[in-house]
Amino acid sequence: MSNDKVPVPAQDVQTLKTYKPVLDLGQIVATPAVLDHLIKHAVFPAALLSQHQHGNWGNVDAEDAKANDEAVLSGARVISSYTVAGAVIWVITEAVGDDGRRASSCLLFPEEY
């Protein structure tokens, strides 16, 4: 995955996208370290989750973006990568389970994977 930066607007102007999401997130969880980093830099976790949920995969390369697009249709795991204040943050949504639903999405640093 590329480490190119994705601009994140200041917290007071962050908005959620209004078009239809491309995947369900399931239960949302995040590591304490990521939450601390986002708070420190005034970034709402929902801003990253919204980009992910609406098909903006962030800093992933073209091959991973294509895999994500296919995973939305097939039910496989989806992973996005965003850079916030010099730190890479992944958003991972688990594959569809036996119940036909995605159980969870997690915000974490790559080294926490």
C-alpha positions in Angstrom: 0.0 0.0 0.0 1.2 3.5 -0.8 1.9 6.0 2.0 0.6 9.0 0.0 -1.3 11.4 2.1 -5.0 11.8 2.0 -6.1 15.3 3.0 -8.4 15.3 6.0 -10.3 18.5 6.6 -10.3 20.2 10.0 -12.8 18.7 12.5 -15.2 21.6 12.3 -15.7 21.2 8.6 -15.7 17.4 8.3 -18.9 16.1 6.8 -20.2 12.7 6.0 -20.9 11.9 2.3 -24.5 11.8 1.4 -24.6 9.2 -1.4 -25.4 5.5 -0.8 -22.7 3.5 1.1 -21.1 0.6 -0.9 -20.8 -1.7 2.1 -22.1 -2.1 5.7 -19.6 -1.6 8.4 -21.1 -3.9 11.1 -19.9 -3.1 14.7 -17.3 -0.4 14.7 -14.3 -0.7 16.9 -10.9 1.1 17.1 -7.7 0.7 19.0 -7.0 3.1 21.8 -3.9 4.3 20.1 -5.7 5.2 16.9 -8.5 7.0 18.9 -5.8 9.0 20.8 -4.1 10.0 17.6 -7.3 11.1 15.9 -8.4 13.1 19.0 -4.9 14.7 19.1 -5.3 15.8 15.5 -9.0 16.8 15.7 -10.1 14.2 13.2 -13.5 12.4 13.7 -13.2 8.6 13.2 -16.6 8.9 11.4 -14.8 10.9 8.6 -12.5 8.0 7.8 -15.3 5.5 8.2 -17.5 7.4 5.8 -14.8 7.5 3.1 -14.2 3.8 3.6 -17.9 2.9 3.6 -18.5 5.0 0.4 -15.7 3.3 -1.6 -12.8 5.9 -1.2 -10.1 3.4 -0.3 -7.5 6.1 0.5 -3.9 5.4 -0.1 -4.2 1.8 -1.4 -2.5 1.1 -4.7 -4.6 0.3 -7.9 -4.4 -3.4 -7.4 -5.7 -3.2 -3.8 -8.4 -0.7 -4.9 -9.6 -3.2 -7.5 -9.6 -6.0 -4.9 -11.7 -3.8 -2.6 -14.1 -3.1 -5.4 -14.5 -6.8 -6.1 -14.7 -7.5 -2.3 -17.7 -5.2 -2.0 -19.5 -7.5 -4.5 -18.2 -10.8 -3.3 -18.3 -10.2 0.4 -14.6 -10.5 1.0 -12.6 -8.4 3.5 -12.1 -4.7 2.6 -9.2 -2.6 3.7 -8.5 1.1 3.3 -5.5 3.2 4.3 -5.5 6.8 5.2 -2.6 9.1 6.4 -3.5 11.4 9.3 -0.8 13.7 10.6 2.0 11.5 9.3 0.5 8.2 10.6 -1.0 5.5 8.5 -4.4 4.3 9.7 -6.1 1.3 8.3 -9.9 0.7 8.2 -10.6 -3.0 7.8 -14.1 -4.4 7.3 -14.4 -8.1 7.8 -15.7 -10.5 5.2 -19.4 -11.4 5.1 -20.1 -14.2 7.6 -22.4 -17.2 7.4 -25.3 -15.0 8.3 -24.7 -12.9 5.2 -23.6 -9.8 7.1 -20.3 -8.1 7.8 -19.7 -8.4 11.6 -17.3 -5.5 12.2 -15.0 -2.8 11.0 -11.8 -1.7 12.8 -9.6 1.4 12.8 -6.1 0.5 13.6 -2.4 1.2 12.9 -0.8 -1.3 10.5 1.6 -2.4 13.3 -1.4 -3.3 15.4 -2.6 -5.8 12.8 
